[in-house]
Amino acid sequence: MALMITDECINCDVCEPECPNQAISLGLEYYQIDPAKCTECVGHYDTPQCVEVCPVDCIPLNPEHVETREQLQSKYTQLMAALDAVPPAA
């Protein structure tokens, strides 16, 4: 499953820099997670880093985006391949 940020978010700004996939961004009222980029840190860490640092525990699993560990690993592989395909900035 991808993760999600609930409306209990206090916009403390600690989760966004922890996301290795850049899946977290500031929404209209609070931070949000792009499920297409969220791998629950599979491929990077043993546990989701945003969950580890969140002071209000507002980052549960997103029931609308159910994924197995294998699917998360595949998504990670695809995201990393896409990054490798991007030429460096001049």
URQUI-V297435 format. One record per residue. OMEGA is omega in whole degrees, -180 to 180 (none if undefined). Layout:
# URQUI-V297435
OMEGA  OMEGA
This chain:
# URQUI-V297435
168  177  177  177  -178  -180  173  179  179  179  -178  176  -178  -176  -173  -179  -180  -175  -179  -179  -177  -180  -176  177  179  178  -179  -177  -180  -178  179  180  177  -177  179  -180  -176  176  -174  -179  174  -177  -179  -174  178  -179  177  -176  179  178  -179  -175  -176  -178  -178  178  -178  -177  177  172  180  -177  179  -178  -179  179  176  176  179  178  178  178  177  178  177  -179  179  178  180  177  179  178  179  -177  -178  180  179  180  -178  none
